[in-house]
Amino acid sequence: MKRGYFITGTDTGVGKTLVAGGLAAIYKSRGINVGVMKPIATGCKKVQNTLISDDTIFLKHAAEVNDEYELINPVSLEQPLAPIIAARMSNTKIDLEKVHSAFDTLFERHDALFVEGIGGLLVPIDEYYFIIDMANELELPLIVVCRNILGTINHTLLTVSYARQHGLDIKGIIVNESIETPDDTLKKTNIDELKRLTDLPILGIIPFDKRLDTRNFNKEVVLKIFRDKINKDIII
C-alpha cells in the first residue's frame, strides 16, 4: 500500500481542499515529510499568462512544500466546469501521463502524499475515464468528505457503494460542517446513520468556522481545529 490518501467528496464544494490541506498541515506539524497534489483543477485564474488554482495554492501553503507548482497541479483549466468539458472548450486534451509522472515524482520526494480529486468520483476527465479511475490507478486509500446537511446520507452511501464496487480501499469518512446550522438532531442522526449504514469510521467532524477559509489560510486556526477534531488513527 502506498503512503498517503486520495481525498474525494460526495460532490463539489464539500470541503475536500480544506480537509486535504488540514491533514497535510497536521502531518507537517508532526515532522512528517508530507506532499500534496491537485492533479486536475478547473476554474483557474490567469496570473502572468499562467493558469493558477486557488485550491492548489492553499494546499501548497498548508503543507509548506517547495515543490514546483506544475507538479502539485499538472493540469490547469480555465473554465469552472467538469474537466472533460473545460478541456474541450479550451481545445486541449488532458494529459494523463503528465499527471502520473508528477505523482510519481512527488511520491518519491515525500513520506506521505495527499491527493485531492475534483468533484466526486464520477466526474469525467476523458470520454470514459473518471476520477474513480484515477483514484484506482494511484492506489491510495480513499477518504470521503461529506457535508452534514439533509441529503448527505444518500450522497455518501452512493459514493461509498460505488467506491466499493470498484475495489477502492476506503479509510473512512470526514464530515465537514460547511454551513452553519443549529439543527443538532439532524447533525447527530446523520453521523449515527452514516456509521451504521457504511460500517466505516467517522475520521473527524470539522465544525463550521468562518476562519476556515481556503482563500485566506490561517495555519494556527487550521491546526487547532484539525488537531481537536480529527481521529488520531488517521496518521499513517
C-alpha positions as CSV (number, residue, x, y, z in Angstrom):
1,M,0.0,0.0,0.0
2,K,1.3,3.4,-0.9
3,R,1.7,6.1,1.7
4,G,-1.0,8.7,1.7
5,Y,-4.6,9.3,0.9
6,F,-6.8,10.2,-2.0
7,I,-9.3,12.8,-0.9
8,T,-12.7,12.6,-2.6
9,G,-16.1,14.0,-1.9
10,T,-19.8,13.4,-2.3
11,D,-20.0,16.5,-4.5
12,T,-18.1,19.7,-5.5
13,G,-17.7,22.2,-2.7
14,V,-18.0,19.8,0.2
15,G,-14.6,20.8,1.6
16,K,-12.1,18.4,0.0
17,T,-9.5,21.1,-0.3
18,L,-9.9,22.2,3.3
19,V,-9.6,18.6,4.5
20,A,-6.6,17.8,2.4
21,G,-4.8,20.9,3.5
22,G,-5.7,20.5,7.1
23,L,-4.5,16.9,7.2
24,A,-1.3,17.9,5.4
25,A,-0.7,20.7,8.0
26,I,-1.1,18.2,10.8
27,Y,1.4,15.9,9.3
28,K,3.8,18.7,8.7
29,S,3.5,19.9,12.3
30,R,4.5,16.4,13.5
31,G,7.6,16.4,11.5
32,I,6.4,14.2,8.7
33,N,7.7,14.9,5.2
34,V,4.3,15.4,3.5
35,G,3.4,16.4,0.0
36,V,0.2,17.5,-1.6
37,M,-1.3,17.2,-5.1
38,K,-4.3,18.5,-7.1
39,P,-3.9,16.5,-10.3
40,I,-6.6,18.5,-12.2
41,A,-8.0,21.9,-11.4
42,T,-10.7,23.8,-13.3
43,G,-11.8,27.4,-12.8
44,C,-8.2,28.6,-12.7
45,K,-7.2,32.2,-12.9
46,K,-4.6,33.7,-15.3
47,V,-1.7,35.1,-13.5
48,Q,1.1,36.4,-15.8
49,N,-0.2,34.1,-18.6
50,T,-0.1,31.1,-16.3
51,L,-3.3,29.4,-15.0
52,I,-3.3,29.2,-11.2
53,S,-5.7,27.3,-9.0
54,D,-6.6,28.8,-5.6
55,D,-7.1,25.3,-4.2
56,T,-3.6,24.4,-5.2
57,I,-2.1,27.5,-3.6
58,F,-4.0,26.6,-0.3
59,L,-2.6,23.0,-0.4
60,K,0.9,24.3,-1.0
61,H,0.8,26.7,1.9
62,A,-0.9,24.2,4.2
63,A,1.8,21.6,3.6
64,E,4.6,24.2,3.5
65,V,6.2,22.5,0.5
66,N,8.7,23.8,-2.0
67,D,7.6,21.5,-4.8
68,E,7.1,23.1,-8.2
69,Y,3.6,24.3,-8.9
70,E,3.4,22.2,-12.1
71,L,4.0,19.0,-10.1
72,I,1.3,19.8,-7.5
73,N,-1.2,20.8,-10.2
74,P,-0.1,19.4,-13.5
75,V,-3.4,20.1,-15.3
76,S,-4.9,23.5,-15.0
77,L,-8.0,24.6,-16.9
78,E,-9.7,28.0,-17.0
79,Q,-13.4,27.2,-17.3
80,P,-15.1,26.3,-14.0
81,L,-16.6,23.1,-15.5
82,A,-16.1,19.3,-15.4
83,P,-12.5,18.6,-16.7
84,I,-13.6,17.0,-19.9
85,I,-15.8,20.0,-20.8
86,A,-13.3,22.6,-19.7
87,A,-10.6,20.9,-21.8
88,R,-12.9,20.7,-24.8
89,M,-13.8,24.4,-24.5
90,S,-10.1,25.3,-24.5
91,N,-9.3,23.0,-27.4
92,T,-7.0,20.9,-25.3
93,K,-6.8,17.3,-24.2
94,I,-5.9,16.3,-20.6
95,D,-2.5,14.7,-20.4
96,L,-2.8,11.8,-18.0
97,E,0.8,10.8,-18.5
98,K,1.7,14.2,-17.1
99,V,-0.4,13.6,-14.1
100,H,1.1,10.2,-13.4
101,S,4.6,11.5,-13.9
102,A,4.0,14.3,-11.4
103,F,2.5,11.9,-8.9
104,D,5.5,9.5,-9.2
105,T,7.9,12.4,-8.6
106,L,6.0,13.7,-5.6
107,F,5.6,10.2,-4.2
108,E,9.3,9.7,-4.3
109,R,10.1,13.0,-2.6
110,H,7.7,12.7,0.3
111,D,6.9,10.2,3.0
112,A,3.2,10.8,2.7
113,L,1.1,12.3,-0.1
114,F,-2.4,13.8,0.0
115,V,-4.0,13.9,-3.4
116,E,-7.2,15.8,-3.8
117,G,-9.7,14.9,-6.5
118,I,-12.1,17.2,-8.3
119,G,-15.8,17.0,-7.6
120,G,-17.0,13.4,-6.9
121,L,-15.9,10.0,-8.1
122,L,-17.9,10.1,-11.3
123,V,-16.6,13.5,-12.6
124,P,-15.5,12.8,-16.2
125,I,-11.9,13.5,-17.1
126,D,-11.9,12.0,-20.5
127,E,-14.6,10.4,-22.7
128,Y,-14.8,7.2,-20.5
129,Y,-12.3,8.0,-17.8
130,F,-13.5,9.3,-14.4
131,I,-12.0,10.4,-11.1
132,I,-12.6,6.9,-9.7
133,D,-10.3,5.5,-12.4
134,M,-7.6,7.9,-11.4
135,A,-8.0,7.0,-7.7
136,N,-7.7,3.3,-8.6
137,E,-4.6,3.9,-10.7
138,L,-2.8,5.9,-7.9
139,E,-3.6,3.1,-5.4
140,L,-4.1,5.3,-2.4
141,P,-6.7,4.6,0.2
142,L,-9.7,6.8,0.0
143,I,-11.1,9.4,2.4
144,V,-14.6,10.5,1.7
145,V,-15.6,14.1,2.6
146,C,-19.3,14.9,3.0
147,R,-21.4,17.7,4.3
148,N,-23.6,17.5,7.4
149,I,-26.9,18.5,5.8
150,L,-30.2,16.9,4.8
151,G,-29.5,14.6,1.9
152,T,-25.9,13.7,2.9
153,I,-26.8,10.1,3.8
154,N,-27.9,9.4,0.3
155,H,-25.0,11.1,-1.3
156,T,-22.4,9.5,1.0
157,L,-23.9,6.0,0.6
158,L,-23.9,6.3,-3.2
159,T,-20.2,7.4,-3.1
160,V,-19.1,4.6,-0.7
161,S,-21.1,2.0,-2.6
162,Y,-19.6,3.0,-5.9
163,A,-16.1,3.1,-4.5
164,R,-16.5,-0.4,-3.0
165,Q,-17.9,-1.8,-6.3
166,H,-14.6,-0.6,-8.0
167,G,-12.4,-2.1,-5.3
168,L,-11.2,1.0,-3.6
169,D,-9.8,0.8,-0.1
170,I,-11.9,3.3,2.0
171,K,-10.1,4.6,5.1
172,G,-13.2,6.4,6.4
173,I,-15.4,9.5,6.3
174,I,-14.7,13.1,7.3
175,V,-17.8,15.2,7.9
176,N,-17.4,18.9,7.1
177,E,-20.0,21.2,8.5
178,S,-19.5,23.7,5.7
179,I,-22.6,25.7,6.6
180,E,-23.9,27.0,9.9
181,T,-26.9,25.0,11.1
182,P,-28.4,24.9,14.6
183,D,-30.2,21.6,13.9
184,D,-28.3,19.4,16.3
185,T,-30.7,16.5,15.8
186,L,-30.1,16.5,12.1
187,K,-26.3,16.6,12.6
188,K,-26.2,13.8,15.2
189,T,-28.6,11.5,13.3
190,N,-26.6,11.9,10.1
191,I,-23.5,10.8,11.8
192,D,-25.1,7.8,13.5
193,E,-26.7,6.6,10.3
194,L,-23.5,7.1,8.2
195,K,-21.6,4.9,10.7
196,R,-24.3,2.3,10.8
197,L,-25.0,2.1,7.1
198,T,-21.5,2.3,5.7
199,D,-19.7,0.4,8.6
200,L,-16.9,2.9,8.2
201,P,-15.3,5.0,10.9
202,I,-16.0,8.7,11.1
203,L,-12.5,10.0,11.0
204,G,-13.4,13.5,12.0
205,I,-16.1,16.1,12.2
206,I,-15.0,19.6,11.1
207,P,-17.2,22.2,12.7
208,F,-18.4,25.3,10.9
209,D,-16.0,28.1,11.5
210,K,-15.7,31.3,9.3
211,R,-12.0,31.3,9.9
212,L,-11.6,28.1,7.9
213,D,-11.3,29.9,4.7
214,T,-9.1,28.3,2.0
215,R,-8.7,31.7,0.3
216,N,-7.2,33.2,3.5
217,F,-5.0,30.5,5.1
218,N,-4.6,30.7,8.8
219,K,-2.3,28.0,9.9
220,E,-2.9,28.3,13.6
221,V,-6.7,28.1,13.2
222,V,-6.5,25.1,10.8
223,L,-4.1,23.2,13.1
224,K,-6.0,23.8,16.3
225,I,-9.4,22.7,14.8
226,F,-8.0,19.7,12.9
227,R,-6.0,18.5,15.9
228,D,-9.1,18.6,18.1
229,K,-11.5,17.1,15.6
230,I,-9.6,14.5,13.5
231,N,-9.2,11.0,14.9
232,K,-5.6,10.1,15.8
233,D,-5.7,6.8,13.8
234,I,-5.7,8.8,10.5
235,I,-1.9,9.2,10.8
236,I,-0.1,6.6,8.8
